[in-house]
Amino acid sequence: MELTDTDIAKFQRIFRKLYGIELDRDNAYRLLARMVRQVELVYQPITQEQLDRYNDENGNVQNEQSRAASDC
């Protein structure tokens, strides 16, 4: 993902508002880039193969979720 000057400036404003700390552009860029990378790593979709392997090890999660949803 390409971080724009607008993205960095917005991050600086949010950081200052939340933490009361003024970040220079370089530090803001570095922290924002790390945060974006963490989100990319955490929110990766899993493949069907990974889901199948998980279900084999832990029971069929998809059916349990469907049952739980229909109980609501």
mmJSON file of the N, C-alpha and C atoms, coordinates in Angstrom:
{"data_MODEL":{"atom_site":{
"group_PDB":["ATOM","ATOM","ATOM","ATOM","ATOM","ATOM","ATOM","ATOM","ATOM","ATOM","ATOM","ATOM","ATOM","ATOM","ATOM","ATOM","ATOM","ATOM","ATOM","ATOM","ATOM","ATOM","ATOM","ATOM","ATOM","ATOM","ATOM","ATOM","ATOM","ATOM","ATOM","ATOM","ATOM","ATOM","ATOM","ATOM","ATOM","ATOM","ATOM","ATOM","ATOM","ATOM","ATOM","ATOM","ATOM","ATOM","ATOM","ATOM","ATOM","ATOM","ATOM","ATOM","ATOM","ATOM","ATOM","ATOM","ATOM","ATOM","ATOM","ATOM","ATOM","ATOM","ATOM","ATOM","ATOM","ATOM","ATOM","ATOM","ATOM","ATOM","ATOM","ATOM","ATOM","ATOM","ATOM","ATOM","ATOM","ATOM","ATOM","ATOM","ATOM","ATOM","ATOM","ATOM","ATOM","ATOM","ATOM","ATOM","ATOM","ATOM","ATOM","ATOM","ATOM","ATOM","ATOM","ATOM","ATOM","ATOM","ATOM","ATOM","ATOM","ATOM","ATOM","ATOM","ATOM","ATOM","ATOM","ATOM","ATOM","ATOM","ATOM","ATOM","ATOM","ATOM","ATOM","ATOM","ATOM","ATOM","ATOM","ATOM","ATOM","ATOM","ATOM","ATOM","ATOM","ATOM","ATOM","ATOM","ATOM","ATOM","ATOM","ATOM","ATOM","ATOM","ATOM","ATOM","ATOM","ATOM","ATOM","ATOM","ATOM","ATOM","ATOM","ATOM","ATOM","ATOM","ATOM","ATOM","ATOM","ATOM","ATOM","ATOM","ATOM","ATOM","ATOM","ATOM","ATOM","ATOM","ATOM","ATOM","ATOM","ATOM","ATOM","ATOM","ATOM","ATOM","ATOM","ATOM","ATOM","ATOM","ATOM","ATOM","ATOM","ATOM","ATOM","ATOM","ATOM","ATOM","ATOM","ATOM","ATOM","ATOM","ATOM","ATOM","ATOM","ATOM","ATOM","ATOM","ATOM","ATOM","ATOM","ATOM","ATOM","ATOM","ATOM","ATOM","ATOM","ATOM","ATOM","ATOM","ATOM","ATOM","ATOM","ATOM","ATOM","ATOM","ATOM","ATOM","ATOM","ATOM","ATOM","ATOM","ATOM","ATOM","ATOM","ATOM"],
"id":[1,2,3,4,5,6,7,8,9,10,11,12,13,14,15,16,17,18,19,20,21,22,23,24,25,26,27,28,29,30,31,32,33,34,35,36,37,38,39,40,41,42,43,44,45,46,47,48,49,50,51,52,53,54,55,56,57,58,59,60,61,62,63,64,65,66,67,68,69,70,71,72,73,74,75,76,77,78,79,80,81,82,83,84,85,86,87,88,89,90,91,92,93,94,95,96,97,98,99,100,101,102,103,104,105,106,107,108,109,110,111,112,113,114,115,116,117,118,119,120,121,122,123,124,125,126,127,128,129,130,131,132,133,134,135,136,137,138,139,140,141,142,143,144,145,146,147,148,149,150,151,152,153,154,155,156,157,158,159,160,161,162,163,164,165,166,167,168,169,170,171,172,173,174,175,176,177,178,179,180,181,182,183,184,185,186,187,188,189,190,191,192,193,194,195,196,197,198,199,200,201,202,203,204,205,206,207,208,209,210,211,212,213,214,215,216],
"type_symbol":["N","C","C","N","C","C","N","C","C","N","C","C","N","C","C","N","C","C","N","C","C","N","C","C","N","C","C","N","C","C","N","C","C","N","C","C","N","C","C","N","C","C","N","C","C","N","C","C","N","C","C","N","C","C","N","C","C","N","C","C","N","C","C","N","C","C","N","C","C","N","C","C","N","C","C","N","C","C","N","C","C","N","C","C","N","C","C","N","C","C","N","C","C","N","C","C","N","C","C","N","C","C","N","C","C","N","C","C","N","C","C","N","C","C","N","C","C","N","C","C","N","C","C","N","C","C","N","C","C","N","C","C","N","C","C","N","C","C","N","C","C","N","C","C","N","C","C","N","C","C","N","C","C","N","C","C","N","C","C","N","C","C","N","C","C","N","C","C","N","C","C","N","C","C","N","C","C","N","C","C","N","C","C","N","C","C","N","C","C","N","C","C","N","C","C","N","C","C","N","C","C","N","C","C","N","C","C","N","C","C","N","C","C","N","C","C"],
"label_atom_id":["N","CA","C","N","CA","C","N","CA","C","N","CA","C","N","CA","C","N","CA","C","N","CA","C","N","CA","C","N","CA","C","N","CA","C","N","CA","C","N","CA","C","N","CA","C","N","CA","C","N","CA","C","N","CA","C","N","CA","C","N","CA","C","N","CA","C","N","CA","C","N","CA","C","N","CA","C","N","CA","C","N","CA","C","N","CA","C","N","CA","C","N","CA","C","N","CA","C","N","CA","C","N","CA","C","N","CA","C","N","CA","C","N","CA","C","N","CA","C","N","CA","C","N","CA","C","N","CA","C","N","CA","C","N","CA","C","N","CA","C","N","CA","C","N","CA","C","N","CA","C","N","CA","C","N","CA","C","N","CA","C","N","CA","C","N","CA","C","N","CA","C","N","CA","C","N","CA","C","N","CA","C","N","CA","C","N","CA","C","N","CA","C","N","CA","C","N","CA","C","N","CA","C","N","CA","C","N","CA","C","N","CA","C","N","CA","C","N","CA","C","N","CA","C","N","CA","C","N","CA","C","N","CA","C","N","CA","C","N","CA","C","N","CA","C","N","CA","C","N","CA","C"],
"label_alt_id":[null,null,null,null,null,null,null,null,null,null,null,null,null,null,null,null,null,null,null,null,null,null,null,null,null,null,null,null,null,null,null,null,null,null,null,null,null,null,null,null,null,null,null,null,null,null,null,null,null,null,null,null,null,null,null,null,null,null,null,null,null,null,null,null,null,null,null,null,null,null,null,null,null,null,null,null,null,null,null,null,null,null,null,null,null,null,null,null,null,null,null,null,null,null,null,null,null,null,null,null,null,null,null,null,null,null,null,null,null,null,null,null,null,null,null,null,null,null,null,null,null,null,null,null,null,null,null,null,null,null,null,null,null,null,null,null,null,null,null,null,null,null,null,null,null,null,null,null,null,null,null,null,null,null,null,null,null,null,null,null,null,null,null,null,null,null,null,null,null,null,null,null,null,null,null,null,null,null,null,null,null,null,null,null,null,null,null,null,null,null,null,null,null,null,null,null,null,null,null,null,null,null,null,null,null,null,null,null,null,null,null,null,null,null,null,null],
"label_comp_id":["MET","MET","MET","GLU","GLU","GLU","LEU","LEU","LEU","THR","THR","THR","ASP","ASP","ASP","THR","THR","THR","ASP","ASP","ASP","ILE","ILE","ILE","ALA","ALA","ALA","LYS","LYS","LYS","PHE","PHE","PHE","GLN","GLN","GLN","ARG","ARG","ARG","ILE","ILE","ILE","PHE","PHE","PHE","ARG","ARG","ARG","LYS","LYS","LYS","LEU","LEU","LEU","TYR","TYR","TYR","GLY","GLY","GLY","ILE","ILE","ILE","GLU","GLU","GLU","LEU","LEU","LEU","ASP","ASP","ASP","ARG","ARG","ARG","ASP","ASP","ASP","ASN","ASN","ASN","ALA","ALA","ALA","TYR","TYR","TYR","ARG","ARG","ARG","LEU","LEU","LEU","LEU","LEU","LEU","ALA","ALA","ALA","ARG","ARG","ARG","MET","MET","MET","VAL","VAL","VAL","ARG","ARG","ARG","GLN","GLN","GLN","VAL","VAL","VAL","GLU","GLU","GLU","LEU","LEU","LEU","VAL","VAL","VAL","TYR","TYR","TYR","GLN","GLN","GLN","PRO","PRO","PRO","ILE","ILE","ILE","THR","THR","THR","GLN","GLN","GLN","GLU","GLU","GLU","GLN","GLN","GLN","LEU","LEU","LEU","ASP","ASP","ASP","ARG","ARG","ARG","TYR","TYR","TYR","ASN","ASN","ASN","ASP","ASP","ASP","GLU","GLU","GLU","ASN","ASN","ASN","GLY","GLY","GLY","ASN","ASN","ASN","VAL","VAL","VAL","GLN","GLN","GLN","ASN","ASN","ASN","GLU","GLU","GLU","GLN","GLN","GLN","SER","SER","SER","ARG","ARG","ARG","ALA","ALA","ALA","ALA","ALA","ALA","SER","SER","SER","ASP","ASP","ASP","CYS","CYS","CYS"],
"label_asym_id":["A","A","A","A","A","A","A","A","A","A","A","A","A","A","A","A","A","A","A","A","A","A","A","A","A","A","A","A","A","A","A","A","A","A","A","A","A","A","A","A","A","A","A","A","A","A","A","A","A","A","A","A","A","A","A","A","A","A","A","A","A","A","A","A","A","A","A","A","A","A","A","A","A","A","A","A","A","A","A","A","A","A","A","A","A","A","A","A","A","A","A","A","A","A","A","A","A","A","A","A","A","A","A","A","A","A","A","A","A","A","A","A","A","A","A","A","A","A","A","A","A","A","A","A","A","A","A","A","A","A","A","A","A","A","A","A","A","A","A","A","A","A","A","A","A","A","A","A","A","A","A","A","A","A","A","A","A","A","A","A","A","A","A","A","A","A","A","A","A","A","A","A","A","A","A","A","A","A","A","A","A","A","A","A","A","A","A","A","A","A","A","A","A","A","A","A","A","A","A","A","A","A","A","A","A","A","A","A","A","A","A","A","A","A","A","A"],
"label_entity_id":["1","1","1","1","1","1","1","1","1","1","1","1","1","1","1","1","1","1","1","1","1","1","1","1","1","1","1","1","1","1","1","1","1","1","1","1","1","1","1","1","1","1","1","1","1","1","1","1","1","1","1","1","1","1","1","1","1","1","1","1","1","1","1","1","1","1","1","1","1","1","1","1","1","1","1","1","1","1","1","1","1","1","1","1","1","1","1","1","1","1","1","1","1","1","1","1","1","1","1","1","1","1","1","1","1","1","1","1","1","1","1","1","1","1","1","1","1","1","1","1","1","1","1","1","1","1","1","1","1","1","1","1","1","1","1","1","1","1","1","1","1","1","1","1","1","1","1","1","1","1","1","1","1","1","1","1","1","1","1","1","1","1","1","1","1","1","1","1","1","1","1","1","1","1","1","1","1","1","1","1","1","1","1","1","1","1","1","1","1","1","1","1","1","1","1","1","1","1","1","1","1","1","1","1","1","1","1","1","1","1","1","1","1","1","1","1"],
"label_seq_id":[1,1,1,2,2,2,3,3,3,4,4,4,5,5,5,6,6,6,7,7,7,8,8,8,9,9,9,10,10,10,11,11,11,12,12,12,13,13,13,14,14,14,15,15,15,16,16,16,17,17,17,18,18,18,19,19,19,20,20,20,21,21,21,22,22,22,23,23,23,24,24,24,25,25,25,26,26,26,27,27,27,28,28,28,29,29,29,30,30,30,31,31,31,32,32,32,33,33,33,34,34,34,35,35,35,36,36,36,37,37,37,38,38,38,39,39,39,40,40,40,41,41,41,42,42,42,43,43,43,44,44,44,45,45,45,46,46,46,47,47,47,48,48,48,49,49,49,50,50,50,51,51,51,52,52,52,53,53,53,54,54,54,55,55,55,56,56,56,57,57,57,58,58,58,59,59,59,60,60,60,61,61,61,62,62,62,63,63,63,64,64,64,65,65,65,66,66,66,67,67,67,68,68,68,69,69,69,70,70,70,71,71,71,72,72,72],
"pdbx_PDB_ins_code":[null,null,null,null,null,null,null,null,null,null,null,null,null,null,null,null,null,null,null,null,null,null,null,null,null,null,null,null,null,null,null,null,null,null,null,null,null,null,null,null,null,null,null,null,null,null,null,null,null,null,null,null,null,null,null,null,null,null,null,null,null,null,null,null,null,null,null,null,null,null,null,null,null,null,null,null,null,null,null,null,null,null,null,null,null,null,null,null,null,null,null,null,null,null,null,null,null,null,null,null,null,null,null,null,null,null,null,null,null,null,null,null,null,null,null,null,null,null,null,null,null,null,null,null,null,null,null,null,null,null,null,null,null,null,null,null,null,null,null,null,null,null,null,null,null,null,null,null,null,null,null,null,null,null,null,null,null,null,null,null,null,null,null,null,null,null,null,null,null,null,null,null,null,null,null,null,null,null,null,null,null,null,null,null,null,null,null,null,null,null,null,null,null,null,null,null,null,null,null,null,null,null,null,null,null,null,null,null,null,null,null,null,null,null,null,null],
"Cartn_x":[0.843,0.0,0.885,0.549,1.277,0.67,1.475,1.007,1.222,0.151,0.232,0.531,0.874,1.099,-0.173,-1.327,-2.61,-2.813,-2.481,-2.593,-1.718,-0.513,0.447,-0.014,-0.487,-0.958,-2.172,-3.062,-4.238,-3.804,-2.856,-2.332,-1.7,-0.953,-0.334,-1.397,-2.486,-3.567,-4.224,-4.505,-5.144,-4.221,-2.956,-1.985,-1.872,-1.82,-1.719,-2.973,-4.138,-5.397,-5.485,-5.073,-5.181,-4.117,-2.881,-1.76,-1.113,-1.502,-0.911,0.539,0.961,2.349,2.381,3.239,3.418,4.494,4.14,5.096,5.619,6.922,7.411,7.021,7.17,6.703,7.364,8.659,9.369,8.869,8.712,8.206,6.76,5.958,4.562,4.497,5.303,5.331,5.723,6.762,7.243,6.18,5.548,4.514,3.286,2.882,1.724,2.006,3.185,3.544,3.532,4.023,4.006,2.574,1.73,0.347,-0.382,-0.169,-0.794,-0.318,0.958,1.495,0.895,0.735,0.115,-1.312,-2.054,-3.439,-3.453,-2.544,-2.47,-2.204,-1.322,-0.985,-2.131,-2.797,-3.854,-5.111,-5.441,-6.708,-6.572,-5.634,-5.509,-6.628,-7.313,-8.312,-7.618,-8.283,-7.697,-8.149,-7.363,-7.704,-8.652,-9.312,-10.188,-9.388,-8.169,-7.303,-7.026,-6.751,-6.51,-7.765,-8.932,-10.182,-10.451,-10.229,-10.428,-9.507,-8.24,-7.282,-7.713,-8.165,-8.633,-9.849,-10.786,-11.982,-11.641,-10.664,-10.239,-9.687,-8.987,-8.355,-9.308,-10.319,-11.14,-12.639,-13.063,-14.489,-14.902,-16.087,-16.548,-17.059,-16.218,-16.528,-17.664,-17.67,-18.676,-20.077,-20.274,-21.582,-21.967,-21.017,-21.292,-21.703,-21.042,-21.392,-22.784,-23.121,-24.435,-25.506,-25.276,-26.238,-26.417,-25.34,-25.409,-26.16,-25.94,-26.619,-28.115,-28.51,-29.928,-30.651,-29.898,-30.497,-30.894,-30.344,-30.609,-31.974],
"Cartn_y":[-1.18,0.0,1.239,2.16,3.431,4.431,4.949,5.941,7.335,8.099,9.449,10.461,11.667,12.747,13.021,12.894,13.094,12.033,10.778,9.693,9.976,10.399,10.653,11.828,12.886,14.06,13.696,12.894,12.464,11.61,10.709,9.885,10.766,11.793,12.699,13.402,13.845,14.51,13.558,12.342,11.357,11.002,10.784,10.427,11.547,12.796,13.946,14.04,13.808,13.884,12.774,11.565,10.436,10.446,10.772,10.63,11.94,13.055,14.339,14.471,13.671,13.676,14.084,15.047,15.522,14.677,14.014,13.197,13.965,13.868,14.43,13.479,13.922,13.155,11.78,11.697,10.423,9.4,9.841,8.933,8.531,9.487,9.181,8.165,8.357,7.411,6.017,5.944,4.65,3.93,4.66,4.045,3.638,4.485,4.168,2.971,2.91,1.77,0.469,0.512,-0.682,-1.097,-0.118,-0.415,-1.041,-0.489,-1.037,-2.461,-2.707,-4.058,-5.044,-4.631,-5.503,-5.857,-4.878,-5.127,-6.084,-5.902,-6.814,-8.251,-8.413,-9.75,-10.399,-9.618,-10.158,-10.474,-9.654,-9.802,-10.493,-11.394,-12.177,-13.207,-13.33,-14.395,-15.751,-16.752,-18.08,-18.806,-19.741,-20.52,-21.648,-22.226,-23.365,-24.519,-24.704,-25.756,-25.549,-24.296,-24.007,-24.259,-23.875,-24.109,-25.601,-26.355,-27.806,-28.443,-28.027,-28.566,-28.22,-26.977,-26.546,-27.365,-27.552,-28.333,-29.779,-30.353,-31.723,-31.833,-30.8,-30.826,-30.416,-29.599,-28.983,-29.181,-30.022,-30.16,-29.197,-29.369,-28.56,-27.209,-26.211,-24.871,-24.247,-24.45,-23.833,-24.282,-25.571,-26.061,-25.525,-25.426,-24.888,-23.429,-22.653,-21.254,-21.122,-21.959,-21.928,-22.238,-23.246,-23.61,-22.464,-21.855,-20.765,-19.572,-19.286,-18.178,-18.439,-19.679,-19.997,-20.007,-20.161,-20.14,-18.731,-17.725,-16.33,-15.866],
"Cartn_z":[0.0,0.0,0.0,-0.822,-0.916,0.067,0.979,1.934,1.353,1.306,0.751,1.855,1.44,2.408,3.206,2.562,3.241,4.319,4.002,4.987,6.201,5.941,7.024,7.881,7.257,7.997,8.862,8.316,9.083,10.278,10.061,11.15,12.228,11.817,12.777,13.633,12.994,13.728,14.73,14.283,15.154,16.325,16.037,17.073,18.103,17.627,18.533,19.408,18.802,19.542,20.6,20.251,21.175,22.264,21.891,22.819,23.247,22.629,22.981,22.564,21.594,21.134,19.666,19.371,17.994,17.325,16.237,15.493,14.289,14.036,12.78,11.646,10.423,9.278,9.196,9.446,9.337,10.359,11.606,12.633,12.351,11.906,11.583,10.447,9.43,8.302,8.785,9.607,10.079,10.918,11.842,12.681,11.865,10.938,10.102,9.208,8.638,7.789,8.59,9.819,10.679,10.999,11.293,11.628,10.437,9.262,8.052,7.814,8.002,7.802,8.795,10.038,11.039,10.638,10.18,9.76,8.573,7.634,6.49,6.935,7.903,8.377,9.147,9.967,10.811,10.003,9.061,8.348,7.002,6.87,5.647,5.605,4.486,4.394,4.37,4.926,4.906,3.646,3.219,2.026,2.417,1.437,1.694,2.295,1.809,2.339,3.828,4.227,5.631,6.471,5.949,6.66,6.808,5.738,5.793,6.827,6.839,7.801,9.231,9.425,10.743,11.175,10.253,10.565,10.895,10.194,10.481,11.901,12.329,13.651,14.773,14.461,15.512,15.338,14.463,14.205,13.115,12.61,11.493,11.976,11.927,12.42,11.618,10.323,9.467,9.878,10.143,10.566,11.93,12.848,14.173,14.085,13.215,13.056,12.446,11.482,10.851,11.869,12.714,13.754,14.739,15.155,16.108,15.518,14.257,13.597,13.502,13.24,13.085,14.432,15.542,16.874,17.32,16.66,17.068,16.727],
"occupancy":[1.0,1.0,1.0,1.0,1.0,1.0,1.0,1.0,1.0,1.0,1.0,1.0,1.0,1.0,1.0,1.0,1.0,1.0,1.0,1.0,1.0,1.0,1.0,1.0,1.0,1.0,1.0,1.0,1.0,1.0,1.0,1.0,1.0,1.0,1.0,1.0,1.0,1.0,1.0,1.0,1.0,1.0,1.0,1.0,1.0,1.0,1.0,1.0,1.0,1.0,1.0,1.0,1.0,1.0,1.0,1.0,1.0,1.0,1.0,1.0,1.0,1.0,1.0,1.0,1.0,1.0,1.0,1.0,1.0,1.0,1.0,1.0,1.0,1.0,1.0,1.0,1.0,1.0,1.0,1.0,1.0,1.0,1.0,1.0,1.0,1.0,1.0,1.0,1.0,1.0,1.0,1.0,1.0,1.0,1.0,1.0,1.0,1.0,1.0,1.0,1.0,1.0,1.0,1.0,1.0,1.0,1.0,1.0,1.0,1.0,1.0,1.0,1.0,1.0,1.0,1.0,1.0,1.0,1.0,1.0,1.0,1.0,1.0,1.0,1.0,1.0,1.0,1.0,1.0,1.0,1.0,1.0,1.0,1.0,1.0,1.0,1.0,1.0,1.0,1.0,1.0,1.0,1.0,1.0,1.0,1.0,1.0,1.0,1.0,1.0,1.0,1.0,1.0,1.0,1.0,1.0,1.0,1.0,1.0,1.0,1.0,1.0,1.0,1.0,1.0,1.0,1.0,1.0,1.0,1.0,1.0,1.0,1.0,1.0,1.0,1.0,1.0,1.0,1.0,1.0,1.0,1.0,1.0,1.0,1.0,1.0,1.0,1.0,1.0,1.0,1.0,1.0,1.0,1.0,1.0,1.0,1.0,1.0,1.0,1.0,1.0,1.0,1.0,1.0,1.0,1.0,1.0,1.0,1.0,1.0,1.0,1.0,1.0,1.0,1.0,1.0],
"B_iso_or_equiv":[0.0,0.0,0.0,0.0,0.0,0.0,0.0,0.0,0.0,0.0,0.0,0.0,0.0,0.0,0.0,0.0,0.0,0.0,0.0,0.0,0.0,0.0,0.0,0.0,0.0,0.0,0.0,0.0,0.0,0.0,0.0,0.0,0.0,0.0,0.0,0.0,0.0,0.0,0.0,0.0,0.0,0.0,0.0,0.0,0.0,0.0,0.0,0.0,0.0,0.0,0.0,0.0,0.0,0.0,0.0,0.0,0.0,0.0,0.0,0.0,0.0,0.0,0.0,0.0,0.0,0.0,0.0,0.0,0.0,0.0,0.0,0.0,0.0,0.0,0.0,0.0,0.0,0.0,0.0,0.0,0.0,0.0,0.0,0.0,0.0,0.0,0.0,0.0,0.0,0.0,0.0,0.0,0.0,0.0,0.0,0.0,0.0,0.0,0.0,0.0,0.0,0.0,0.0,0.0,0.0,0.0,0.0,0.0,0.0,0.0,0.0,0.0,0.0,0.0,0.0,0.0,0.0,0.0,0.0,0.0,0.0,0.0,0.0,0.0,0.0,0.0,0.0,0.0,0.0,0.0,0.0,0.0,0.0,0.0,0.0,0.0,0.0,0.0,0.0,0.0,0.0,0.0,0.0,0.0,0.0,0.0,0.0,0.0,0.0,0.0,0.0,0.0,0.0,0.0,0.0,0.0,0.0,0.0,0.0,0.0,0.0,0.0,0.0,0.0,0.0,0.0,0.0,0.0,0.0,0.0,0.0,0.0,0.0,0.0,0.0,0.0,0.0,0.0,0.0,0.0,0.0,0.0,0.0,0.0,0.0,0.0,0.0,0.0,0.0,0.0,0.0,0.0,0.0,0.0,0.0,0.0,0.0,0.0,0.0,0.0,0.0,0.0,0.0,0.0,0.0,0.0,0.0,0.0,0.0,0.0,0.0,0.0,0.0,0.0,0.0,0.0],
"pdbx_formal_charge":[null,null,null,null,null,null,null,null,null,null,null,null,null,null,null,null,null,null,null,null,null,null,null,null,null,null,null,null,null,null,null,null,null,null,null,null,null,null,null,null,null,null,null,null,null,null,null,null,null,null,null,null,null,null,null,null,null,null,null,null,null,null,null,null,null,null,null,null,null,null,null,null,null,null,null,null,null,null,null,null,null,null,null,null,null,null,null,null,null,null,null,null,null,null,null,null,null,null,null,null,null,null,null,null,null,null,null,null,null,null,null,null,null,null,null,null,null,null,null,null,null,null,null,null,null,null,null,null,null,null,null,null,null,null,null,null,null,null,null,null,null,null,null,null,null,null,null,null,null,null,null,null,null,null,null,null,null,null,null,null,null,null,null,null,null,null,null,null,null,null,null,null,null,null,null,null,null,null,null,null,null,null,null,null,null,null,null,null,null,null,null,null,null,null,null,null,null,null,null,null,null,null,null,null,null,null,null,null,null,null,null,null,null,null,null,null],
"auth_seq_id":[1,1,1,2,2,2,3,3,3,4,4,4,5,5,5,6,6,6,7,7,7,8,8,8,9,9,9,10,10,10,11,11,11,12,12,12,13,13,13,14,14,14,15,15,15,16,16,16,17,17,17,18,18,18,19,19,19,20,20,20,21,21,21,22,22,22,23,23,23,24,24,24,25,25,25,26,26,26,27,27,27,28,28,28,29,29,29,30,30,30,31,31,31,32,32,32,33,33,33,34,34,34,35,35,35,36,36,36,37,37,37,38,38,38,39,39,39,40,40,40,41,41,41,42,42,42,43,43,43,44,44,44,45,45,45,46,46,46,47,47,47,48,48,48,49,49,49,50,50,50,51,51,51,52,52,52,53,53,53,54,54,54,55,55,55,56,56,56,57,57,57,58,58,58,59,59,59,60,60,60,61,61,61,62,62,62,63,63,63,64,64,64,65,65,65,66,66,66,67,67,67,68,68,68,69,69,69,70,70,70,71,71,71,72,72,72],
"auth_comp_id":["MET","MET","MET","GLU","GLU","GLU","LEU","LEU","LEU","THR","THR","THR","ASP","ASP","ASP","THR","THR","THR","ASP","ASP","ASP","ILE","ILE","ILE","ALA","ALA","ALA","LYS","LYS","LYS","PHE","PHE","PHE","GLN","GLN","GLN","ARG","ARG","ARG","ILE","ILE","ILE","PHE","PHE","PHE","ARG","ARG","ARG","LYS","LYS","LYS","LEU","LEU","LEU","TYR","TYR","TYR","GLY","GLY","GLY","ILE","ILE","ILE","GLU","GLU","GLU","LEU","LEU","LEU","ASP","ASP","ASP","ARG","ARG","ARG","ASP","ASP","ASP","ASN","ASN","ASN","ALA","ALA","ALA","TYR","TYR","TYR","ARG","ARG","ARG","LEU","LEU","LEU","LEU","LEU","LEU","ALA","ALA","ALA","ARG","ARG","ARG","MET","MET","MET","VAL","VAL","VAL","ARG","ARG","ARG","GLN","GLN","GLN","VAL","VAL","VAL","GLU","GLU","GLU","LEU","LEU","LEU","VAL","VAL","VAL","TYR","TYR","TYR","GLN","GLN","GLN","PRO","PRO","PRO","ILE","ILE","ILE","THR","THR","THR","GLN","GLN","GLN","GLU","GLU","GLU","GLN","GLN","GLN","LEU","LEU","LEU","ASP","ASP","ASP","ARG","ARG","ARG","TYR","TYR","TYR","ASN","ASN","ASN","ASP","ASP","ASP","GLU","GLU","GLU","ASN","ASN","ASN","GLY","GLY","GLY","ASN","ASN","ASN","VAL","VAL","VAL","GLN","GLN","GLN","ASN","ASN","ASN","GLU","GLU","GLU","GLN","GLN","GLN","SER","SER","SER","ARG","ARG","ARG","ALA","ALA","ALA","ALA","ALA","ALA","SER","SER","SER","ASP","ASP","ASP","CYS","CYS","CYS"],
"auth_asym_id":["A","A","A","A","A","A","A","A","A","A","A","A","A","A","A","A","A","A","A","A","A","A","A","A","A","A","A","A","A","A","A","A","A","A","A","A","A","A","A","A","A","A","A","A","A","A","A","A","A","A","A","A","A","A","A","A","A","A","A","A","A","A","A","A","A","A","A","A","A","A","A","A","A","A","A","A","A","A","A","A","A","A","A","A","A","A","A","A","A","A","A","A","A","A","A","A","A","A","A","A","A","A","A","A","A","A","A","A","A","A","A","A","A","A","A","A","A","A","A","A","A","A","A","A","A","A","A","A","A","A","A","A","A","A","A","A","A","A","A","A","A","A","A","A","A","A","A","A","A","A","A","A","A","A","A","A","A","A","A","A","A","A","A","A","A","A","A","A","A","A","A","A","A","A","A","A","A","A","A","A","A","A","A","A","A","A","A","A","A","A","A","A","A","A","A","A","A","A","A","A","A","A","A","A","A","A","A","A","A","A","A","A","A","A","A","A"],
"auth_atom_id":["N","CA","C","N","CA","C","N","CA","C","N","CA","C","N","CA","C","N","CA","C","N","CA","C","N","CA","C","N","CA","C","N","CA","C","N","CA","C","N","CA","C","N","CA","C","N","CA","C","N","CA","C","N","CA","C","N","CA","C","N","CA","C","N","CA","C","N","CA","C","N","CA","C","N","CA","C","N","CA","C","N","CA","C","N","CA","C","N","CA","C","N","CA","C","N","CA","C","N","CA","C","N","CA","C","N","CA","C","N","CA","C","N","CA","C","N","CA","C","N","CA","C","N","CA","C","N","CA","C","N","CA","C","N","CA","C","N","CA","C","N","CA","C","N","CA","C","N","CA","C","N","CA","C","N","CA","C","N","CA","C","N","CA","C","N","CA","C","N","CA","C","N","CA","C","N","CA","C","N","CA","C","N","CA","C","N","CA","C","N","CA","C","N","CA","C","N","CA","C","N","CA","C","N","CA","C","N","CA","C","N","CA","C","N","CA","C","N","CA","C","N","CA","C","N","CA","C","N","CA","C","N","CA","C","N","CA","C","N","CA","C","N","CA","C","N","CA","C","N","CA","C"],
"pdbx_PDB_model_num":[1,1,1,1,1,1,1,1,1,1,1,1,1,1,1,1,1,1,1,1,1,1,1,1,1,1,1,1,1,1,1,1,1,1,1,1,1,1,1,1,1,1,1,1,1,1,1,1,1,1,1,1,1,1,1,1,1,1,1,1,1,1,1,1,1,1,1,1,1,1,1,1,1,1,1,1,1,1,1,1,1,1,1,1,1,1,1,1,1,1,1,1,1,1,1,1,1,1,1,1,1,1,1,1,1,1,1,1,1,1,1,1,1,1,1,1,1,1,1,1,1,1,1,1,1,1,1,1,1,1,1,1,1,1,1,1,1,1,1,1,1,1,1,1,1,1,1,1,1,1,1,1,1,1,1,1,1,1,1,1,1,1,1,1,1,1,1,1,1,1,1,1,1,1,1,1,1,1,1,1,1,1,1,1,1,1,1,1,1,1,1,1,1,1,1,1,1,1,1,1,1,1,1,1,1,1,1,1,1,1,1,1,1,1,1,1]
}}}
